[in-house]
Amino acid sequence: EMTAMPSNRTVGEKSRFAGYDDSLGLSVEQLVLQHYELNGGWAGLHCEGSLPRALFAVMMIDIIYDLESSTANSRPNRFAFHNEFQVAPLDLGYHWFYLNRRNAIEERLALLEGDSAVGTDVMLQLIKQAYQFNGYEIVGMNWDTFGLSVMETVAVGLGAR
C-alpha cells in the first residue's frame, strides 16, 4: 500500500510529492517508480507509451529504412525516401507500409516468435545492430530515453512472444 500527499495544491499545476528518500518535487510517476524500486527491487520507466514505438523502431530499423545491410554507412532504398530530410518512409503510418514489406515483416516476426531463448537472442542482436545508428533521427526512437542497457533489459524481460 502506498500513501502520499501532494506538496502543492495549486489548481492547474501538476501535483508534486516528497519522495521516500526525502527528495522533493517528484511527479506521481516518479514516486510510484521509487516505491516499486524500494519495495521489491523493480526497475521502471515512465515513458507515456513511447516504449512500444522504440521497440518497433529497433526491431524493424532495417525494414523501416529499407537498408540493404544494417550498418551506419548503409543508404536507404531510393523508393523509401525522396530527400535527405525525410525521417520516415512515405508509406509509414499507412497500410501500404505493411503491404510493401509484408515478407520482410513476417520473417522478422517469425524470428521473434520462436523459442523464448532464441527470440530473446534475436531481439538482443537486433537492438545491438540498431544502436549503430545511435544519434541519428530514427522515427519512434528516443536515444536519450532508451539507452542500450534499457532496451536490452526490456528485451530480456519480454522474452520472445
C-alpha positions as CSV (number, residue, x, y, z in Angstrom):
1,E,0.0,0.0,0.0
2,M,1.2,3.5,-0.8
3,T,0.0,6.8,0.7
4,A,1.2,10.2,-0.4
5,M,0.1,13.8,-0.1
6,P,0.9,16.3,-2.7
7,S,3.2,19.1,-1.6
8,N,1.3,21.7,-3.7
9,R,-2.4,22.3,-4.0
10,T,-2.5,24.9,-6.7
11,V,-5.3,24.4,-9.2
12,G,-3.9,23.8,-12.7
13,E,-0.4,22.7,-11.6
14,K,0.9,19.2,-11.7
15,S,0.9,17.6,-8.2
16,R,4.4,17.2,-6.7
17,F,5.3,14.8,-3.9
18,A,8.1,14.2,-1.4
19,G,9.9,11.0,-2.2
20,Y,10.8,8.1,0.1
21,D,14.3,9.3,0.1
22,D,13.2,12.8,1.2
23,S,13.7,14.2,-2.4
24,L,11.2,17.0,-3.2
25,G,9.2,17.8,-6.3
26,L,8.6,14.3,-7.6
27,S,5.7,13.6,-10.0
28,V,3.3,10.9,-9.1
29,E,5.0,8.7,-11.8
30,Q,8.4,9.2,-10.2
31,L,7.0,8.5,-6.7
32,V,5.4,5.2,-7.9
33,L,8.7,4.1,-9.6
34,Q,10.6,4.9,-6.4
35,H,8.0,2.9,-4.4
36,Y,8.4,-0.2,-6.5
37,E,12.2,0.1,-6.6
38,L,12.3,0.2,-2.8
39,N,9.6,-2.5,-2.2
40,G,10.7,-5.3,-4.4
41,G,13.6,-4.1,-6.4
42,W,11.6,-3.4,-9.5
43,A,13.0,-1.1,-12.2
44,G,10.7,1.0,-14.2
45,L,10.5,3.8,-16.8
46,H,7.8,6.5,-17.2
47,C,7.6,7.0,-20.9
48,E,4.0,7.7,-21.9
49,G,3.8,4.8,-24.5
50,S,7.0,5.6,-26.3
51,L,8.5,2.2,-25.4
52,P,6.4,0.2,-27.9
53,R,7.4,2.7,-30.7
54,A,11.0,2.4,-29.7
55,L,10.8,-1.4,-29.7
56,F,9.3,-1.3,-33.2
57,A,12.0,1.1,-34.4
58,V,14.9,-1.1,-33.2
59,M,13.3,-4.4,-34.1
60,M,12.5,-3.2,-37.6
61,I,15.0,-0.4,-38.4
62,D,16.4,-2.2,-41.4
63,I,12.9,-2.8,-42.7
64,I,11.6,0.7,-42.0
65,Y,14.5,2.3,-43.8
66,D,14.9,-0.4,-46.5
67,L,18.5,-0.8,-45.6
68,E,20.4,-3.3,-47.6
69,S,22.6,-4.1,-44.6
70,S,22.4,-3.0,-41.0
71,T,25.4,-0.6,-40.8
72,A,25.5,3.1,-40.2
73,N,27.0,3.6,-43.7
74,S,24.0,2.0,-45.4
75,R,21.9,4.1,-47.7
76,P,18.1,3.8,-47.7
77,N,16.4,2.3,-50.7
78,R,15.6,5.0,-53.1
79,F,11.9,4.1,-53.0
80,A,11.5,4.8,-49.3
81,F,12.8,8.3,-49.3
82,H,12.7,11.2,-51.8
83,N,15.0,13.6,-49.9
84,E,17.7,13.6,-47.3
85,F,15.5,15.5,-44.8
86,Q,12.8,12.8,-44.5
87,V,12.8,11.0,-41.2
88,A,10.5,8.1,-42.2
89,P,9.5,6.4,-45.4
90,L,6.5,7.9,-47.1
91,D,4.2,4.9,-46.5
92,L,4.9,4.6,-42.8
93,G,1.6,5.0,-40.9
94,Y,-0.4,3.7,-43.8
95,H,-1.5,0.1,-44.7
96,W,0.9,0.3,-47.7
97,F,3.9,0.2,-45.3
98,Y,3.0,-3.4,-44.3
99,L,1.9,-4.4,-47.8
100,N,5.1,-3.1,-49.3
101,R,7.2,-5.0,-46.8
102,R,5.0,-7.9,-45.9
103,N,7.6,-10.7,-46.5
104,A,10.3,-9.0,-44.5
105,I,8.0,-8.1,-41.6
106,E,6.5,-11.6,-41.4
107,E,10.0,-13.2,-41.5
108,R,11.1,-10.8,-38.7
109,L,8.1,-11.6,-36.6
110,A,8.6,-15.4,-37.1
111,L,12.1,-15.0,-35.7
112,L,10.9,-13.1,-32.7
113,E,8.0,-15.5,-32.0
114,G,10.4,-18.5,-31.9
115,D,11.6,-20.4,-28.9
116,S,11.9,-17.9,-25.9
117,A,15.7,-18.1,-25.7
118,V,16.1,-17.9,-29.5
119,G,13.6,-15.0,-29.7
120,T,15.4,-13.1,-26.9
121,D,18.8,-13.6,-28.6
122,V,17.3,-12.3,-31.9
123,M,15.9,-9.3,-30.0
124,L,19.3,-8.5,-28.4
125,Q,21.1,-8.9,-31.7
126,L,18.6,-6.5,-33.5
127,I,19.0,-4.0,-30.6
128,K,22.8,-4.0,-30.9
129,Q,22.6,-3.6,-34.7
130,A,20.1,-0.7,-34.3
131,Y,22.4,1.1,-31.9
132,Q,24.9,1.6,-34.7
133,F,22.5,4.4,-35.6
134,N,22.5,6.0,-32.1
135,G,22.3,9.7,-32.6
136,Y,20.5,9.5,-36.0
137,E,16.9,10.7,-36.1
138,I,15.0,7.4,-36.3
139,V,11.2,7.5,-36.3
140,G,9.8,6.2,-33.0
141,M,13.2,6.2,-31.2
142,N,14.5,8.5,-28.5
143,W,18.1,7.6,-27.9
144,D,18.4,9.7,-24.8
145,T,15.4,7.9,-23.0
146,F,16.2,4.4,-24.3
147,G,19.8,3.7,-23.9
148,L,21.3,0.4,-25.0
149,S,21.1,-1.1,-21.5
150,V,17.5,-0.1,-21.1
151,M,16.5,-1.7,-24.4
152,E,18.5,-4.9,-23.5
153,T,16.7,-5.1,-20.2
154,V,13.3,-4.7,-21.8
155,A,14.2,-7.4,-24.4
156,V,15.2,-9.9,-21.7
157,G,12.2,-9.0,-19.6
158,L,9.8,-9.5,-22.6
159,G,11.4,-12.7,-23.9
160,A,10.0,-13.9,-27.2
161,R,6.3,-13.8,-27.8
